[in-house]
């Protein structure tokens, strides 16, 4: 397995619309759209920068993972995602290297991606997402 690029950086925010303004009005990024991912209890916005993206994440539920993250850590970088060619092979590879996985099978992510998370205890306290997207 080889990470092909940084796919996106996930940033947990309390107010998606307010946060979008900073990235658009101050940094000059273009909003590519928003999406609700029901199974993850999150609303996301994608703002491309170069060949990667900023992914803003707002919880749609008080018990969602983003709400819990913000309660514990405050707003800020929640995860970094790496693009992979084959998510199933990437998961198998990580497990074979002794990495603890949050997801041992791919799940649906925003933008139609297949994703899986590596547990932060295996990656120096950084939540790492593996992402396979058809472009």
ZANUKE-774731 format. One record per residue (C-alpha): z, y, x; residue in one letter. Coordinates in nm, 4 decimals. Layout:
! residues N
         pz         py         px   residuo
          Z          Y          X         A
...
END
This chain:
! residues 135
         pz         py         px   residuo
     0.0000     0.0000     0.0000         X
    -0.0718     0.3511     0.1133         X
     0.0183     0.6744    -0.0625         X
    -0.3102     0.8612    -0.0997         X
    -0.1711     1.2104    -0.1581         X
     0.1092     1.4017    -0.3223         X
    -0.0018     1.3724    -0.6841         X
     0.2490     1.6185    -0.8240         X
     0.5953     1.7650    -0.7900         X
     0.8106     1.7346    -1.1009         X
     1.0378     2.0284    -1.1787         X
     1.3045     2.0042    -1.4495         X
     1.3283     2.3202    -1.6617         X
     1.5308     2.4281    -1.9626         X
     1.2568     2.6424    -2.1188         X
     0.8995     2.5285    -2.0617         X
     0.7304     2.8421    -2.1952         X
     0.9462     3.0736    -1.9863         X
     0.8918     2.8633    -1.6751         X
     0.5147     2.8546    -1.7263         X
     0.5131     3.2361    -1.7135         X
     0.6451     3.2351    -1.3553         X
     0.3828     2.9919    -1.2301         X
     0.0995     3.1683    -1.4156         X
     0.1950     3.5364    -1.3952         X
     0.3629     3.5441    -1.0539         X
     0.1978     3.2607    -0.8591         X
    -0.1398     3.2844    -1.0331         X
    -0.1671     2.9163    -1.1241         X
    -0.3722     2.8064    -1.4245         X
    -0.2081     2.6032    -1.7001         X
    -0.4134     2.2893    -1.7614         X
    -0.2207     2.1945    -2.0726         X
     0.0996     2.0586    -2.2143         X
     0.1847     1.7165    -2.3497         X
     0.4790     1.5422    -2.5133         X
     0.5659     1.1977    -2.3794         X
     0.7823     1.0575    -2.6582         X
     0.9047     0.7484    -2.4724         X
     1.0399     0.9667    -2.1909         X
     1.1770     1.2361    -2.4261         X
     0.9950     1.5088    -2.2379         X
     0.7402     1.7843    -2.2824         X
     0.5348     1.8546    -1.9714         X
     0.3019     2.1242    -1.8438         X
     0.0551     2.0742    -1.5599         X
    -0.0419     2.3549    -1.3231         X
    -0.2825     2.2479    -1.0462         X
    -0.2485     2.3972    -0.6998         X
    -0.4999     2.2741    -0.4440         X
    -0.5461     1.9016    -0.4891         X
    -0.1990     1.8461    -0.6304         X
    -0.0081     1.9745    -0.9338         X
     0.3191     2.1268    -1.0362         X
     0.4553     1.9330    -1.3344         X
     0.7136     2.1233    -1.5377         X
     0.9405     1.8977    -1.7451         X
     1.1439     2.0103    -2.0478         X
     1.3616     1.7630    -2.2344         X
     1.2881     1.7061    -2.6024         X
     1.6276     1.5456    -2.6573         X
     1.9842     1.6112    -2.5476         X
     2.0093     1.2504    -2.4254         X
     1.6766     1.2490    -2.2386         X
     1.6573     1.1929    -1.8626         X
     1.5547     1.5536    -1.7921         X
     1.8433     1.6912    -1.9992         X
     2.0821     1.4643    -1.8091         X
     1.9294     1.5711    -1.4768         X
     1.9712     1.9408    -1.5608         X
     2.3282     1.8855    -1.6821         X
     2.4183     1.7186    -1.3518         X
     2.2043     1.9176    -1.1046         X
     2.0727     2.2260    -1.2810         X
     1.7065     2.3150    -1.3002         X
     1.4883     2.2307    -1.0033         X
     1.2821     1.9656    -0.8311         X
     1.3406     1.6367    -1.0103         X
     1.0863     1.4083    -0.8413         X
     0.7870     1.3847    -0.6112         X
     0.4928     1.1687    -0.7151         X
     0.2502     0.9937    -0.4841         X
    -0.0934     0.8801    -0.5954         X
    -0.1686     0.5111    -0.5398         X
    -0.4851     0.3081    -0.6007         X
    -0.3183     0.0183    -0.7790         X
     0.0224     0.0657    -0.9390         X
     0.0926    -0.3057    -0.9835         X
     0.0250    -0.3758    -0.6143         X
     0.2322    -0.0720    -0.5147         X
     0.5303    -0.1988    -0.7155         X
     0.5002    -0.5462    -0.5637         X
     0.4776    -0.3944    -0.2158         X
     0.7870    -0.1803    -0.2681         X
     0.9866    -0.4770    -0.3928         X
     0.8671    -0.6884    -0.0979         X
     1.0009    -0.4151     0.1348         X
     1.3424    -0.4322    -0.0326         X
     1.3057    -0.1132    -0.2322         X
     1.5055    -0.0915    -0.5529         X
     1.2741    -0.0004    -0.8401         X
     1.3662     0.1723    -1.1640         X
     1.0416     0.0335    -1.3063         X
     0.9303    -0.3139    -1.2040         X
     0.6360    -0.2815    -1.4435         X
     0.4207     0.0283    -1.4920         X
     0.4883     0.2562    -1.7846         X
     0.2920     0.5347    -1.9468         X
     0.3235     0.8772    -1.7889         X
     0.1860     1.2182    -1.8767         X
    -0.1828     1.2759    -1.8255         X
    -0.2616     0.9119    -1.8983         X
    -0.1114     0.7948    -1.5700         X
     0.0457     0.4562    -1.5086         X
     0.3731     0.5268    -1.3300         X
     0.6751     0.3594    -1.1745         X
     0.9833     0.5117    -1.0157         X
     1.1553     0.4057    -0.6957         X
     1.5334     0.4298    -0.7270         X
     1.6740     0.7230    -0.5248         X
     1.9205     0.4881    -0.3536         X
     1.6201     0.3312    -0.1782         X
     1.4499     0.6585    -0.0851         X
     1.7106     0.8860     0.0716         X
     1.8287     1.0240    -0.2648         X
     1.4779     1.1401    -0.3620         X
     1.3365     1.0194    -0.6932         X
     0.9895     0.8955    -0.5942         X
     0.7229     0.8300    -0.8526         X
     0.4193     0.6124    -0.7878         X
     0.1245     0.7271    -0.9979         X
    -0.2122     0.5723    -1.0727         X
    -0.4470     0.8017    -1.2607         X
    -0.8104     0.7667    -1.3451         X
    -0.9696     1.0991    -1.2641         X
END
